[in-house]
Amino acid sequence: MKVEQKKLPNSQLELEFELTDEEFKKYIAIALEHLKKHVKVDGFREGKAPAGMVEDKIKPEMLLMEAGDHAVRESYINYVKEQKLEPVGNPEISITKVAQGSPFEFKAVITILPEVELPDYKTIAKSVKKSDKIEVTEQEVLDSLNYLQKTKAKFTLKDQPAEKLDFVDITYQSKDINEDKPVQDKFILGEGGFMAGFEDAIVGMKAGEEKEFNVTFPKDSPRKDLAGKESKFKVKVISIQKMELPEVNDTFAKELGAFDTLVALKENMKEGIIMEKTEAEKQRVRGEILQKIAEKAKFEMPVAMVEYEKERLLEDLKNKISHQLKISFEEYLASIKKTEAEIKETYQKEAEKRLAGFLILRQIGINEKVEVTDAELDAEVEKSMKNYAHDHAGHNHGQIDKEQLKEYTKGVIHNEKIFELLEKI
């Protein structure tokens, strides 16, 4: 078998295969045996007719197609393994010559992981400044405490007009949102995060009351078509609840279960904020290291992989819309006046960024001989399985695909090792 390689743009490779007549005869025989089992001959059960009668029934083009399929599959797989190629996705196959008594020829176009030329990544990693001290202000602790206080609030229905800090359940609709279909929402009045003027207009309304008013969308609205535009809203108040906040004292701290005093609760919250800020700083540093390496790294961006990443990002968006907004993706597209293709194209830069990060970390891992041992992988997978079982106890969420989890976990451990290596420089 002869194979010629030809480099194509966008990290693709064209492989031209040629099998001699003798080599192809092997696949003709395999195809014949396979087809014999499925050819029906009158008077005989399937697969039991004499070989000669079966062969007479098989059309030559059918035999060649079947032989070609076997030849392509086996030749391609063997060659990729022998050459230690790393194709991404399925190959594009085209048969260029097939006939009895002649060589068999076909082409396979594959996307491969590109060669990555890295800059001096160790010097780059060393140059990224890290925060020496994580500080937490008293106000940050108080903000967290206020949030916790609200989670323990008591709510009682009221038939008086709505006031700031009441918990309201409303429906609202506008021609500019959700095709003028009613949207239901619940929030603390004054803290719902709506555009200026919207919540103020609800103050004074009673349960069951309807009202129409105009508000102006902010100039930095994510919906560019609505930025700065005045829109009419129709709002109906379904219910109003008075929110009673518990007093924040030692008793409040004790009721949470693990604290004897308010001081102990505050100290615990401070430690939690420090942990969050420490993690955020770690991710910031890692992101900056990766970005600076990417700016000087040289590699060909594989278009097929970028498209795959864009598809993944699009699927994530669809899931979020389904679970959070509770509307179909078609309704979402109609509300923002965009097509699925237009949304997908907005992910181009993010997909390229993610892919660049993957390729760079992979190449550093190769250079530094970073490996994930079976023991490390098994321990982490076991931990993830236990956490999942604990978090979903009593709920039927289906089974985890353990092989998929292992593959994902291996990547996480591998990348963590690389970042730790860079951070210690």
C-alpha positions as CSV (number, residue, x, y, z in Angstrom):
1,M,0.0,0.0,0.0
2,K,1.3,3.5,-1.0
3,V,0.3,6.6,1.0
4,E,1.2,10.1,0.1
5,Q,0.7,13.0,2.6
6,K,-0.1,16.5,1.5
7,K,-0.4,19.4,3.9
8,L,-3.5,21.6,3.5
9,P,-4.4,24.9,5.1
10,N,-6.1,25.1,8.5
11,S,-4.2,22.3,10.0
12,Q,-5.6,19.7,7.6
13,L,-3.8,16.8,6.0
14,E,-4.7,15.0,2.8
15,L,-3.8,11.3,2.6
16,E,-3.8,9.6,-0.8
17,F,-4.0,5.8,-0.5
18,E,-3.3,3.3,-3.3
19,L,-3.8,-0.4,-2.8
20,T,-2.5,-2.8,-5.5
21,D,-4.9,-5.1,-7.3
22,E,-3.6,-8.0,-5.1
23,E,-4.1,-6.1,-1.9
24,F,-7.7,-5.1,-2.9
25,K,-8.6,-8.7,-3.7
26,K,-8.4,-9.4,0.0
27,Y,-11.2,-6.9,0.6
28,I,-13.2,-8.3,-2.4
29,A,-13.2,-11.7,-0.6
30,I,-14.2,-10.1,2.7
31,A,-17.0,-8.3,1.1
32,L,-18.2,-11.4,-0.7
33,E,-18.3,-13.4,2.5
34,H,-20.2,-10.6,4.2
35,L,-22.8,-10.2,1.4
36,K,-23.4,-13.9,1.2
37,K,-25.0,-13.8,4.6
38,H,-27.5,-11.3,3.6
39,V,-28.4,-12.2,0.0
40,K,-31.8,-14.0,-0.5
41,V,-31.9,-16.8,-3.0
42,D,-35.4,-18.3,-3.8
43,G,-35.8,-21.8,-2.2
44,F,-33.0,-21.3,0.3
45,R,-32.9,-19.8,3.8
46,E,-30.8,-16.7,4.1
47,G,-27.1,-17.5,4.2
48,K,-27.7,-21.2,3.3
49,A,-27.7,-21.0,-0.5
50,P,-24.7,-22.4,-2.6
51,A,-21.8,-19.9,-3.0
52,G,-22.1,-19.9,-6.8
53,M,-25.8,-19.0,-6.8
54,V,-25.2,-16.3,-4.2
55,E,-22.4,-14.7,-6.2
56,D,-24.6,-14.6,-9.3
57,K,-27.1,-12.7,-7.3
58,I,-24.6,-10.0,-6.1
59,K,-24.3,-7.1,-8.4
60,P,-20.7,-6.1,-9.3
61,E,-21.1,-2.5,-8.1
62,M,-22.6,-3.7,-4.8
63,L,-19.5,-6.0,-4.3
64,L,-17.1,-3.2,-5.1
65,M,-18.9,-0.7,-2.8
66,E,-18.7,-3.2,0.1
67,A,-15.1,-4.0,-0.6
68,G,-14.2,-0.3,-0.8
69,D,-15.8,0.3,2.6
70,H,-13.7,-2.5,4.2
71,A,-10.6,-1.3,2.4
72,V,-11.0,2.3,3.4
73,R,-11.8,1.6,7.1
74,E,-8.9,-0.9,7.7
75,S,-6.3,1.0,5.6
76,Y,-7.1,4.3,7.2
77,I,-7.1,3.1,10.8
78,N,-3.9,1.1,10.4
79,Y,-2.0,4.0,8.8
80,V,-3.1,6.5,11.4
81,K,-1.9,4.1,14.1
82,E,1.4,3.4,12.4
83,Q,2.2,7.1,11.8
84,K,1.0,8.1,15.3
85,L,-1.3,10.8,13.8
86,E,-3.8,12.5,16.0
87,P,-6.9,13.2,13.8
88,V,-9.7,15.3,15.2
89,G,-13.2,14.1,14.3
90,N,-14.0,11.9,11.4
91,P,-12.1,11.9,8.1
92,E,-13.6,13.2,4.8
93,I,-13.3,10.1,2.5
94,S,-13.6,10.1,-1.3
95,I,-13.0,7.0,-3.4
96,T,-11.1,8.0,-6.6
97,K,-10.7,4.7,-8.3
98,V,-12.4,1.3,-7.8
99,A,-12.7,-1.5,-10.3
100,Q,-12.1,-5.3,-10.5
101,G,-8.6,-6.1,-11.5
102,S,-7.2,-2.6,-10.9
103,P,-5.6,-0.8,-7.9
104,F,-8.0,0.8,-5.4
105,E,-7.4,4.5,-4.6
106,F,-9.0,6.8,-2.2
107,K,-8.4,10.1,-0.4
108,A,-8.8,11.0,3.3
109,V,-8.8,14.6,4.4
110,I,-8.3,14.9,8.2
111,T,-7.9,17.7,10.7
112,I,-4.9,17.1,12.9
113,L,-3.6,18.9,16.0
114,P,-1.2,21.5,14.8
115,E,2.4,21.9,15.7
116,V,2.7,24.6,18.4
117,E,5.8,26.8,18.5
118,L,6.0,28.2,22.1
119,P,7.8,31.3,23.3
120,D,9.8,31.3,26.5
121,Y,6.8,30.4,28.6
122,K,8.8,30.1,31.8
123,T,10.0,33.7,31.6
124,I,6.4,34.8,30.7
125,A,4.9,33.0,33.7
126,K,7.6,34.5,36.0
127,S,6.7,38.0,34.8
128,V,3.1,37.9,35.7
129,K,2.6,39.7,39.0
130,K,0.7,37.9,41.7
131,S,-1.1,39.6,44.6
132,D,0.8,39.0,47.8
133,K,-2.0,39.7,50.2
134,I,-5.8,39.1,50.0
135,E,-7.8,41.6,52.1
136,V,-11.4,41.5,53.2
137,T,-13.2,44.7,54.3
138,E,-15.8,44.9,57.1
139,Q,-18.3,46.0,54.5
140,E,-17.8,42.8,52.5
141,V,-18.5,40.7,55.6
142,L,-21.6,42.8,56.3
143,D,-22.8,42.4,52.7
144,S,-22.5,38.6,53.1
145,L,-24.2,38.7,56.4
146,N,-27.1,40.8,55.0
147,Y,-27.5,38.2,52.2
148,L,-27.5,35.4,54.7
149,Q,-30.1,37.3,56.8
150,K,-32.4,37.6,53.8
151,T,-32.3,33.8,53.3
152,K,-33.7,33.4,56.8
153,A,-36.4,36.0,56.4
154,K,-40.1,35.3,57.1
155,F,-42.7,36.2,54.5
156,T,-46.4,37.0,55.2
157,L,-49.0,37.9,52.6
158,K,-50.3,41.5,52.8
159,D,-53.2,43.3,51.2
160,Q,-51.7,46.8,51.6
161,P,-49.9,48.7,48.8
162,A,-46.4,47.4,47.9
163,E,-43.5,49.1,49.6
164,K,-39.8,48.9,49.0
165,L,-38.3,45.7,50.5
166,D,-41.6,43.8,50.0
167,F,-41.4,40.5,48.1
168,V,-43.6,40.8,45.0
169,D,-44.8,38.3,42.5
170,I,-45.6,40.0,39.2
171,T,-46.2,39.4,35.5
172,Y,-45.1,42.0,32.9
173,Q,-45.2,42.3,29.2
174,S,-43.9,44.6,26.5
175,K,-43.9,44.5,22.7
176,D,-40.1,44.7,22.9
177,I,-39.7,41.6,25.1
178,N,-40.7,38.0,24.5
179,E,-43.1,38.9,21.6
180,D,-45.4,40.7,24.1
181,K,-46.1,37.5,26.0
182,P,-46.4,37.8,29.8
183,V,-43.3,37.1,31.8
184,Q,-43.6,36.1,35.5
185,D,-41.0,37.2,38.0
186,K,-40.5,37.3,41.8
187,F,-38.1,39.6,43.6
188,I,-37.6,42.0,46.6
189,L,-38.9,45.3,45.5
190,G,-36.1,47.8,45.1
191,E,-33.5,45.0,44.7
192,G,-34.8,43.2,41.6
193,G,-32.2,44.6,39.3
194,F,-34.7,46.0,36.7
195,M,-34.0,49.1,34.7
196,A,-34.4,52.5,36.4
197,G,-38.0,53.5,37.1
198,F,-39.5,50.0,36.6
199,E,-39.6,49.0,40.3
200,D,-40.5,52.5,41.4
201,A,-43.6,52.3,39.3
202,I,-44.7,49.2,41.2
203,V,-44.5,50.9,44.6
204,G,-48.0,51.6,45.8
205,M,-49.7,48.9,43.7
206,K,-51.9,46.3,45.3
207,A,-52.3,42.6,44.7
208,G,-54.5,42.0,41.6
209,E,-53.9,45.5,40.3
210,E,-52.7,46.2,36.8
211,K,-50.8,49.2,35.5
212,E,-49.2,50.5,32.3
213,F,-46.1,52.8,32.3
214,N,-43.1,53.7,30.2
215,V,-39.5,53.1,31.1
216,T,-36.3,53.6,29.2
217,F,-33.8,50.9,28.6
218,P,-30.2,51.7,29.7
219,K,-27.7,52.8,27.1
220,D,-25.5,49.9,27.9
221,S,-28.3,47.3,27.5
222,P,-27.1,43.9,26.2
223,R,-29.9,44.3,23.6
224,K,-28.3,46.9,21.3
225,D,-31.7,47.4,19.5
226,L,-33.3,48.5,22.8
227,A,-30.4,50.5,24.2
228,G,-31.8,54.0,25.2
229,K,-35.2,53.2,23.9
230,E,-38.4,54.0,25.8
231,S,-40.8,51.1,26.0
232,K,-44.4,50.6,27.4
233,F,-44.8,47.9,30.0
234,K,-48.0,46.4,31.3
235,V,-47.6,45.0,34.9
236,K,-49.9,43.0,37.0
237,V,-49.2,42.3,40.7
238,I,-50.1,38.8,41.6
239,S,-49.1,38.9,45.3
240,I,-47.2,41.0,47.9
241,Q,-45.5,39.6,50.9
242,K,-44.0,41.5,53.8
243,M,-40.4,40.5,54.5
244,E,-39.4,40.2,58.1
245,L,-35.7,39.9,58.7
246,P,-34.4,38.2,61.8
247,E,-32.2,40.2,64.1
248,V,-28.5,39.5,63.5
249,N,-27.1,38.5,66.9
250,D,-25.6,35.6,68.8
251,T,-29.0,33.8,68.7
252,F,-29.0,34.2,64.9
253,A,-25.5,32.7,64.7
254,K,-26.4,29.8,66.9
255,E,-29.5,28.9,64.8
256,L,-27.2,28.4,61.9
257,G,-25.8,25.4,63.8
258,A,-22.1,25.7,64.0
259,F,-21.4,29.1,65.8
260,D,-21.7,30.1,69.4
261,T,-21.4,33.8,68.7
262,L,-22.0,36.4,66.0
263,V,-18.2,37.1,66.1
264,A,-17.5,33.5,65.3
265,L,-20.0,33.6,62.4
266,K,-18.4,36.8,61.0
267,E,-14.9,35.2,61.3
268,N,-16.1,32.2,59.3
269,M,-17.6,34.4,56.7
270,K,-14.4,36.3,56.4
271,E,-12.4,33.1,55.9
272,G,-14.9,32.1,53.2
273,I,-14.5,35.4,51.4
274,I,-10.7,35.1,51.6
275,M,-11.0,31.6,50.0
276,E,-13.2,33.0,47.2
277,K,-10.8,35.9,46.5
278,T,-7.8,33.6,46.6
279,E,-9.4,31.3,44.0
280,A,-10.4,34.3,41.9
281,E,-6.8,35.7,42.0
282,K,-5.4,32.3,41.1
283,Q,-7.7,32.1,38.0
284,R,-6.7,35.7,37.1
285,V,-3.0,34.9,37.2
286,R,-3.5,31.7,35.2
287,G,-5.6,33.5,32.6
288,E,-3.0,36.2,32.2
289,I,-0.1,33.7,31.9
290,L,-2.0,31.8,29.2
291,Q,-3.0,35.0,27.4
292,K,0.6,36.3,27.3
293,I,1.9,32.9,26.0
294,A,-0.8,32.8,23.4
295,E,0.1,36.3,22.1
296,K,3.6,35.0,21.2
297,A,2.9,31.4,20.4
298,K,2.8,30.3,16.7
299,F,0.4,27.7,15.4
300,E,-2.2,27.2,12.7
301,M,-5.7,27.5,14.0
302,P,-7.6,24.3,13.0
303,V,-10.9,25.5,11.6
304,A,-12.8,22.2,12.2
305,M,-11.9,22.4,15.9
306,V,-13.0,26.0,16.1
307,E,-16.3,25.0,14.6
308,Y,-16.7,22.2,17.0
309,E,-16.0,24.5,20.0
310,K,-18.6,27.1,18.6
311,E,-21.2,24.3,18.5
312,R,-20.4,23.4,22.1
313,L,-20.8,27.0,23.2
314,L,-24.1,27.2,21.3
315,E,-25.4,24.1,23.1
316,D,-24.5,25.6,26.5
317,L,-26.5,28.7,25.6
318,K,-29.5,26.6,24.6
319,N,-29.4,24.7,27.9
320,K,-29.2,27.9,29.9
321,I,-32.1,29.4,28.1
322,S,-34.2,26.3,28.6
323,H,-33.4,26.0,32.3
324,Q,-33.1,29.6,33.4
325,L,-35.5,31.6,31.1
326,K,-37.9,28.6,30.6
327,I,-38.5,29.5,27.0
328,S,-37.6,27.7,23.8
329,F,-34.5,28.7,21.8
330,E,-36.7,29.7,18.9
331,E,-38.6,32.1,21.2
332,Y,-35.3,33.5,22.4
333,L,-34.0,34.1,18.9
334,A,-37.3,35.8,18.0
335,S,-37.0,38.1,21.1
336,I,-33.4,39.2,20.1
337,K,-34.1,39.2,16.4
338,K,-31.2,37.0,15.5
339,T,-30.7,33.7,13.7
340,E,-28.9,30.7,15.2
341,A,-26.1,31.1,12.7
342,E,-25.6,34.8,13.8
343,I,-25.4,33.7,17.5
344,K,-22.9,31.0,16.6
345,E,-20.6,33.4,14.8
346,T,-20.4,35.6,17.9
347,Y,-18.6,32.7,19.6
348,Q,-15.7,32.8,17.1
349,K,-13.2,34.7,19.3
350,E,-14.2,32.8,22.5
351,A,-13.8,29.4,20.6
352,E,-10.4,30.4,19.3
353,K,-9.3,31.6,22.7
354,R,-10.3,28.3,24.3
355,L,-8.7,26.2,21.6
356,A,-5.5,28.2,21.8
357,G,-5.4,27.6,25.6
358,F,-5.9,23.8,25.0
359,L,-3.1,23.6,22.4
360,I,-0.7,25.6,24.5
361,L,-1.2,23.7,27.7
362,R,-1.0,20.4,25.7
363,Q,2.4,21.4,24.2
364,I,3.8,22.6,27.5
365,G,2.7,19.2,28.9
366,I,4.6,17.5,26.2
367,N,7.7,19.6,26.7
368,E,7.7,19.2,30.5
369,K,6.8,15.5,30.3
370,V,3.7,16.0,32.5
371,E,1.8,12.8,33.1
372,V,-1.3,11.8,35.0
373,T,-0.9,8.4,36.8
374,D,-3.6,5.8,37.0
375,A,-3.6,6.2,40.8
376,E,-4.1,10.0,40.6
377,L,-6.9,9.6,38.0
378,D,-8.7,6.8,39.9
379,A,-8.6,8.7,43.2
380,E,-10.1,11.9,41.7
381,V,-12.8,10.0,39.7
382,E,-13.7,8.1,42.9
383,K,-14.0,11.4,44.8
384,S,-16.2,12.9,42.0
385,M,-18.5,9.9,42.1
386,K,-18.9,10.1,45.8
387,N,-19.6,13.8,45.7
388,Y,-22.2,13.3,42.9
389,A,-23.9,10.5,44.9
390,H,-24.0,12.7,48.0
391,D,-25.3,15.8,46.2
392,H,-28.0,13.9,44.3
393,A,-29.1,11.5,47.1
394,G,-32.8,10.7,46.7
395,H,-32.9,12.2,43.2
396,N,-33.0,10.3,39.9
397,H,-30.5,12.0,37.6
398,G,-29.4,9.0,35.7
399,Q,-26.0,7.3,35.7
400,I,-22.7,9.1,35.1
401,D,-20.7,8.0,32.1
402,K,-17.6,6.9,33.9
403,E,-15.4,6.8,30.9
404,Q,-16.4,10.3,29.9
405,L,-15.8,11.4,33.5
406,K,-12.3,9.8,33.4
407,E,-11.4,11.6,30.2
408,Y,-12.6,14.9,31.6
409,T,-10.9,14.4,34.9
410,K,-7.6,13.4,33.3
411,G,-7.6,16.8,31.4
412,V,-8.3,18.7,34.6
413,I,-5.5,17.0,36.5
414,H,-3.1,17.5,33.6
415,N,-3.8,21.2,33.3
416,E,-3.6,21.7,37.0
417,K,-0.2,20.2,37.1
418,I,1.0,22.4,34.2
419,F,-0.3,25.6,36.0
420,E,1.3,24.6,39.3
421,L,4.6,24.1,37.4
422,L,4.3,27.6,35.9
423,E,3.3,29.2,39.2
424,K,6.3,27.8,41.0
425,I,8.8,29.3,38.6
